[in-house]
Amino acid sequence: MKNVLLVDDDSTFQFIGKALLKYVGVPPENIQSALSGKHAMDLLTTFYATTHSLPDLILLDLNMPIMDGFGFLDAFNKLEHPEKGKAKIIVLTSSHNSADMERVRKFGVTKYMTKPLQEDDLRAELQ
């Protein structure tokens, strides 16, 4: 089963996102969440380091305090981990800004989805 990291500073979206992940079959113990890019990086270097793996899927918001999604992508690209390539990052944001979309592509992210997260989209990404 997939391990998912949900990175978003909006507590309502966190609640809905976790509920939707559970609804599509991701066990609660396979879902981690972070309220900022920094919190997500802390999880990657602590929690995930103890499991010797990374999440299979990272759902990443762009607009967050402390460290935004772009800061996270920069830090993630610098992360040294043998399984880094298996982690699929999907930017999930309310931004429809084409400059944001282009900037995300420069980090190697190929999937850019706008909120709200849809069940069918999530199921497709978890397969």
C-alpha positions in Angstrom: 0.0 0.0 0.0 1.2 3.5 -0.8 2.6 5.9 1.8 1.5 9.4 1.4 2.8 12.7 2.8 0.2 15.6 2.6 1.9 19.0 2.8 -0.5 21.9 3.3 -0.9 24.7 5.9 -4.7 24.7 5.7 -6.1 22.5 8.5 -9.4 22.1 6.7 -7.7 20.8 3.6 -5.6 18.5 5.8 -8.8 17.1 7.3 -10.5 16.6 4.0 -7.4 15.3 2.3 -6.8 12.7 4.9 -10.4 11.6 4.8 -10.3 11.3 1.1 -7.0 9.3 1.2 -8.6 6.9 3.7 -11.8 6.7 1.6 -9.8 5.6 -1.5 -8.0 2.9 0.6 -4.9 4.4 2.1 -4.6 3.1 5.7 -4.4 5.9 8.3 -1.0 4.7 9.4 0.3 5.3 5.9 -0.7 8.9 5.9 1.6 11.6 7.3 1.0 15.3 7.2 3.0 18.5 7.5 1.9 22.1 7.8 4.8 23.6 5.9 7.6 22.7 3.6 10.0 22.8 6.6 7.9 20.5 8.6 7.7 18.1 5.7 11.5 18.2 5.3 11.8 17.5 9.1 9.6 14.5 8.6 11.7 13.2 5.7 14.9 13.5 7.7 13.4 12.0 10.9 10.3 9.9 10.6 11.0 8.5 7.1 14.7 8.1 7.9 13.8 5.5 10.6 11.7 3.5 8.1 14.5 3.7 5.5 12.1 4.8 2.8 10.3 7.8 1.5 6.7 8.4 0.8 5.4 7.0 -2.4 3.3 10.1 -3.0 3.8 13.7 -1.8 0.8 16.0 -2.2 2.4 19.5 -2.0 0.7 22.9 -1.6 2.7 25.9 -2.9 1.6 28.7 -0.7 2.6 28.0 2.9 4.4 29.9 5.6 7.9 29.2 6.9 8.9 27.2 3.8 6.6 27.3 0.8 6.3 24.5 -1.8 9.1 25.9 -4.0 11.4 25.9 -0.9 10.4 22.3 -0.2 11.1 21.3 -3.8 14.5 22.9 -3.7 15.4 21.2 -0.4 14.0 17.9 -1.6 16.1 18.0 -4.7 19.2 18.4 -2.5 18.1 15.5 -0.2 20.5 12.6 -0.4 18.4 9.4 -0.2 18.8 6.3 -2.3 15.0 6.0 -2.8 14.4 9.7 -3.6 13.5 8.8 -7.2 10.5 6.7 -6.2 8.7 9.5 -4.5 6.2 11.1 -6.8 5.4 14.7 -6.0 2.1 16.2 -7.1 1.7 19.9 -6.6 -1.8 20.5 -5.4 -2.7 24.1 -5.1 -5.3 26.8 -5.6 -2.9 28.7 -7.9 -3.7 28.7 -11.6 -0.7 30.9 -12.3 1.2 29.7 -15.4 4.5 31.0 -14.0 4.0 28.7 -11.0 3.3 25.8 -13.3 6.5 26.5 -15.3 8.6 27.0 -12.2 7.3 23.6 -10.8 8.4 21.8 -14.0 11.9 23.1 -13.5 12.0 21.1 -10.3 11.1 18.0 -12.2 7.5 17.8 -11.0 5.2 16.7 -13.8 1.8 16.7 -12.2 0.2 20.0 -11.2 -3.4 19.8 -9.9 -5.7 22.5 -8.6 -7.8 22.2 -5.5 -10.1 20.7 -4.6 -8.6 17.3 -4.7 -10.9 15.0 -6.7 -11.4 11.3 -5.8 -10.9 10.1 -9.4 -7.6 12.0 -9.7 -6.4 10.7 -6.4 -7.2 7.1 -7.3 -5.4 7.4 -10.6 -2.3 8.7 -8.9 -2.3 6.0 -6.3 -2.3 3.2 -8.9 
